[in-house]
Amino acid sequence: MTELLIGSHLSTAGGWDKLIARSHAEHGTTFAFFPRSPYGRRSKALDPDKAAAFGARLAAEHYGPLVVHAPYVYNLAGKDPAKRAFAIDALAEDMRLLAPIREAGQETYLNIHPGSHVGQGAETGCRLIAEALDRVSEQADGTGITILLETMAGKGTECGRSFEELSSIIDRLDDPTRIGVTFDTCHVFDAGYDLVDDYDGVIRRLDDVIGLDKVKAIHANDSIYGLASHKDRHANIGDGKLGLPFFTRLVNDPRMNTLPMILETKEITPDTHREEIALLRGLREN
Ligand SMILES: [Zn+2]
């Protein structure tokens, strides 16, 4: 039985070595982190000159792909061209920061929220996102970092609330092979896909519309609210409306269980993520 690649979203305080120490403490085999502050300032803790050594250490320890999370402040679908330009430049800069990690042998993805159309309409939003991603690809050419578009809950005017919206972004790209997708279990359920009563139907739909080969990572979160609530509130694993029967199916599904799984659940105690990682590993059946 292959081991789950699993970990949580970790703090970068203290720098690269602390990230690895935090991952070891939770017994992780992958993890996520923000490459800069949530408001877009460059992180002082993540010294670019030490990124290669960080990547080499993780590769030597056989880590699964990292799923770095871009700051929430980027909006590639926003109205203000200056803010879109900032997001494009910042994403490309993040990819350059991460490039040495991958060059050292550690696969690394950069997950982003596609964007919010802020009243311009989903069609316009998806077009703006695709145009922006083409510019990011040009600016970050040669970094080898794959951007992953996250499946969104459909809160407010978020783009990417359906598999069709994500595929409409990908289809517009100059080079669709450079973009993948992160499957967020809470968001997908929240967006209206019934992972509890029609798990196989949802995964089939994901395959038909986006293609499972495009899905590179999972955000493993339970959901406080029910199907199609569009609220985006993560619950701890087993404490929400998805529940343990869903997570049991997920971790035993060979179409999904080789992907890196990132917990974005609330740390109730310093042991929460270590316990949730052990819980999910314990749901494996053979
Ligand atoms: Zn996210």
Boltz pocket constraint, residues with backbone or C-beta under 6 A from the ligand:
constraints:
  - pocket:
      binder: B
      contacts: [[A, 69], [A, 113], [A, 150]]
      max_distance: 6.0
